Amino acid sequence: MFMNNPVSHNPLTTKADLREAFIQLSQPLKGLYSEGGARLQIRGAGAGHTEEVADLESFSRIWWGLVPHLVGGGEKTEIAEMNLKGIINGTDPDHPEYWGEVSDYDQRLVEMAAMGLALCLAPQHFWEPLGERERGNLYQWLNQINLHPCHDCNWLFFQVMVNLGFRGIGRPYDSEQVERNLRRIDEFYLDNGWYSDGVNGHSDYYVPFAFHYYGLIYSKLMEKEDPDRCARYKERGLKFAHQFLHWFSSDGAALPYGRSLAYRFAQSAFWSAFAYAGLESKVLTPGVVKGLLLRNLRWWFKQPIFDSAGILTVGYAYPNLIMAENYNAPGSPYWALKSLLVLALPDDSVFWTAEEMAFPSEAPSITIQPEPHFVVCRDQETGHVAAFNSGHLFSNEHTHTSAKYEKFAYSTSFGFCVPRAEWGITQSAPDSMLALSEGDNLYRVRRKNEETWIRGHVLYAKWRPWHDVEVETWLVSGSPWHMRIHRIHTGRELHAAEGGFALGFHKELNRSEHETGIYASNRYGTSGAQGLMGYASAQLAYLNANSNVLHPRTVLPVLQAQLGPGSHLLAAMIFGRSGRCTVGSYRERLSELGVTITNEEIRIVTCDEEKLSIPINC
């Protein structure tokens, strides 16, 4: 592991520590600003937008930390001076570093939101120092966002943020655009604090670090002018907080799930916005929220996420372009600075004066979250969090959608894998999935579903990898054991491979076999897969390097079966626990999961006392 940024040694206990963290994160960038200051030239692999736009992206994303740093009394660093110079030159049509005229759905529309925040919170730093011509240039360049459509998803908030900034500095703003967008965003609202990211979109980290983040900023800034909507945003934020809490392990790790994971500690930006908006509850006191935010930051800063110059890399728990999105440029990860919004709070605020508290001990072992399609299980002994996933009826064209949204389970300790290539198990890396092949060593997994439901701790999905292959899957969630059952109706010969949790390893690896089952263990944890019905063999697959988001090298317990045309039932017990542990008997855990197996059926009693029956003979 390499720790090339001093923030890795920052205790992160006080506001002064977090101020220092911003300086530590931004200082390595100082020498990468262009001569005119309008471009932050972090170099590396490319993205779907041009290098010039990527330089603007890098420039603007520093503002998510810079603005609250200055508002909260932080030192006006050389980075701040460079950014002031940058907005003057970047918005000047006559300057060589002009950011240019934007087009519909342009990436530059995304990057305007941070400047809107600056105009809202820190006009004394980013507006008042400008001359009249410079103010006109900045206004005209930003106002392009009112002339071009944004994608019909979380992007709608970018127009809101810029117009709030215009309002704050007393310039004309498009109030109709704001109202239209906020009404449309309400149409994405589901229940229990959850949004979907657009119509039929996923409910992922864009809910906390976009929808609620901007909504809670709005509720703070517009409380007098728009009290009903602000109250609604706060109510939704409180509801969501009591759900989102369960995505975090007691050690600060958050659940790796969905796209844009390269934004890393933006995972905890919601808690920063929650505190900024002044929200709290009996469970989520300022001290508890402080712990959730700071533990997550400490966890991240202990990971090898910086390059040799101390600059954030694209990846998750280590530099990794394989899991990245098409829109991830070298500076994209600095969206993570959204988590520093609490720096804008005064030193004597309840957040900064509260004592940091541990993760709430009363958190339940199981939480049913139908909006993101999850049943979240917490191992009370280790803190490991696993989210079991019924899957979605709709998909999208983002990179690795099946891996990021359709695994059977996601884990704070085991992460998840994305495929390196299409050939075989070691390249396709089907952890927490049922992979099917026609015998050509090319595997298909679940991408979307025809039907899904959640009943208590049991999740169901029906999906078709081919037109003449129907798979019904039941997941009986639990920790450390869970059960998977598949009814497969196939019109063709298939090879089936059931993947457990992918276990990271460096040198040490202990393995054991039991009947049709295989287990691997080391200091990272223990992962195993035990066949109950239909599986003929078990193996430990050494996956291609860098397929897992947490560990560069992983092994995967895999159960295998050959299936002829017709109907088949497969059943397995899957084990996953962090740290060193003893597996114990899977048979004893069946009853704890509410499962009884007879010669005729598999009976399941859900945690809601509903009785389900799956016939063994088709």
Buried (B, 14 or more C-beta within 10 A) or exposed (E): EEBBBBBBEBEBEEBEBBBBBBBBBBBBBEEBBBEBBBBBBBEBEEBEBEEBBBBBBBBBBBBBBBBBBBBBEBEEBEBBEBBBBBBBBBBBEEBEBBBBEBEEEBBBBBBBBBBBBBBBBBBEBBBEEBEEEBBEBBBEBBBBBBEBEBBBBBBBBBBBBBBBBBBBBEBEBBEEBBEBBBEBBEEBBEEEBBBBBBEEBBBBBBBBBBBBBBBBBBBBBBBEEBEEBBEBBBEBBBBBBBBBBBBBBBBBBBBBBBBBBBBBBBBBBBBBBBBBBBBBEEEBBBBBBBBBBBBBBBBBBBBBBBBEEBBBBBBBBBBBEBBBBEBBBBBBBBBBBBBBBBBBBEEEBBBBEBEBBEBBEEBEEBBBBBBBBBBBBBBEEBBBBBBBBBBBEEBBEBBBBBBBBBBBBBBBBBBBBBBBEEBBBBBBBBBBBBBBBBEEEBBBBBBBBEEBEBBBBBBBBBBBBBEEBBBBBBBBBBBBBBBBBBBBBBEEEBBBBBBBBBBBBEEEBEEEEEEBBBBBBBEBBBBBBBBBBBBEEBBBBBBBEBBBBBBBBBBBBBBBBEBEEEEBBBBBBBBBBBBEBEBEEBEEBBEEBBBEBEEEBBBBBBBEEEEBEBEBEE
